């Protein structure tokens, strides 16, 4: 097995949280994803662990979203206020973070997933290609496109 699955728990949790925006629900979905993963040995034996684990988590999040159409508010706004970046006040950091969050939410869900996999969970381009069933070149192209869209959205938001 290429990956230590225990090391993937936090990454799968963040991925689920991105979809449901509720801490307890994300924890429940993460645990369910690992239970289902551990029940099926065939994927673990052919070296497609990470892709299979993300596929399970993606399907669980999709099912949850279909059952619960209303979207919960994110849990961490107060925590952001008390945080500060290197040279920004807590308020400036909160505004920048909220601007980025708002911009990311304007992207398609597949684009958001791509950003989470690559830049939040540090999933390799090769593994993303396996998850999506596309070439590495296609992943690079998609990432470049998504980052360009995000930059455009952020630029438009700052002009107003």
C-alpha positions in Angstrom: 0.0 0.0 0.0 1.4 3.4 -1.1 -0.2 5.5 1.6 -0.6 5.4 5.3 -4.4 5.7 5.5 -4.3 7.1 9.0 -2.4 10.1 7.7 -5.3 10.8 5.3 -7.9 11.2 7.9 -7.5 15.0 8.4 -7.4 15.5 4.6 -10.6 13.6 4.1 -12.2 15.5 7.0 -11.2 18.9 5.3 -12.6 17.7 2.0 -15.9 16.7 3.6 -16.0 19.9 5.6 -15.6 21.9 2.4 -18.8 20.3 1.1 -21.0 20.3 4.2 -19.6 23.3 6.2 -20.6 21.7 9.5 -18.0 20.2 11.8 -20.0 17.3 13.2 -21.4 16.3 9.9 -18.0 16.4 8.3 -16.7 14.1 11.1 -19.5 11.7 10.6 -19.0 11.6 6.8 -15.2 11.1 7.3 -15.8 8.2 9.7 -18.3 6.6 7.3 -15.8 7.0 4.4 -13.1 5.2 6.3 -15.5 2.4 7.4 -16.6 1.8 3.8 -13.0 1.9 2.7 -11.9 -0.6 5.2 -14.7 -2.9 4.3 -13.4 -3.3 0.7 -10.0 -4.8 0.4 -9.8 -5.1 -3.4 -8.9 -1.4 -4.0 -6.3 -1.4 -1.3 -4.6 -4.4 -2.9 -4.4 -2.9 -6.4 -2.8 0.4 -5.2 -5.7 2.8 -5.8 -6.2 3.6 -2.1 -6.3 7.3 -2.2 -8.5 7.6 -5.3 -10.9 5.1 -3.8 -11.0 6.9 -0.5 -11.7 10.3 -2.1 -14.4 8.6 -4.3 -16.2 7.3 -1.2 -16.0 10.7 0.5 -17.2 12.5 -2.6 -20.2 10.1 -2.9 -21.1 10.5 0.7 -21.0 14.3 0.5 -23.1 14.2 -2.6 -25.7 12.0 -0.9 -25.7 14.2 2.1 -26.2 17.3 0.0 -29.1 15.7 -1.9 -30.8 14.8 1.4 -30.1 18.2 3.0 -30.6 21.0 0.5 -30.0 23.8 3.0 -26.5 25.0 3.6 -25.1 25.5 7.2 -23.0 28.5 8.0 -19.3 27.9 8.5 -18.2 27.3 12.1 -15.0 29.3 12.2 -15.7 33.1 11.7 -14.9 34.0 15.3 -11.7 32.1 15.2 -10.6 34.0 12.1 -11.0 37.3 13.9 -8.6 36.3 16.6 -6.1 35.0 14.1 -3.6 37.3 12.3 -1.3 36.9 9.4 2.3 38.0 9.6 1.7 41.7 8.9 -2.1 42.0 9.0 -4.5 42.8 11.9 -7.1 40.2 12.8 -9.7 42.3 11.0 -7.7 42.5 7.8 -7.0 38.8 7.8 -10.7 38.1 8.4 -11.7 40.3 5.4 -9.1 38.7 3.1 -10.1 35.2 4.3 -13.8 36.0 3.8 -13.1 37.5 0.3 -11.2 34.3 -0.7 -13.9 32.1 0.7 -16.6 34.0 -1.1 -14.5 33.8 -4.4 -14.0 30.1 -4.0 -17.7 29.5 -3.4 -18.4 31.1 -6.8 -16.4 28.3 -8.5 -18.0 25.1 -9.6 -17.9 22.3 -7.0 -15.5 20.3 -9.1 -13.2 23.3 -9.2 -13.4 23.7 -5.5 -12.6 20.0 -5.0 -9.5 20.4 -7.3 -8.2 23.3 -5.2 -8.8 21.4 -1.9 -7.1 18.3 -3.2 -4.0 20.0 -4.5 -3.5 23.0 -2.3 -5.2 22.2 1.0 -4.7 18.4 1.2 -1.4 18.4 -0.9 -2.6 15.5 -3.1 -0.2 15.0 -5.9 -1.1 15.7 -9.5 -0.7 12.0 -10.3 -3.1 11.0 -7.6 -5.6 13.7 -8.7 -5.4 12.3 -12.2 -6.2 8.8 -10.8 -9.1 10.2 -8.8 -10.6 11.9 -11.8 -9.6 9.4 -14.4 -7.8 11.9 -16.6 -4.2 12.6 -17.6 -1.7 14.5 -15.5 -1.5 17.1 -18.3 -5.3 17.5 -18.0 -5.0 18.1 -14.3 -2.3 20.7 -14.8 -4.5 22.4 -17.4 -7.6 22.3 -15.1 -5.6 23.7 -12.1 -4.3 26.6 -14.3 -7.8 27.4 -15.5 -9.3 27.3 -12.0 -6.5 29.5 -10.6 -7.1 31.9 -13.4 -10.9 32.0 -12.7 -10.2 32.5 -9.0 -7.8 35.4 -9.8 -10.5 37.0 -12.0 -13.1 36.7 -9.3 -10.8 38.1 -6.7 -9.9 41.0 -9.0 -13.5 41.9 -9.7 -14.3 41.8 -6.0 -11.6 44.2 -5.0 -12.6 46.7 -7.7 -15.9 47.4 -6.0 
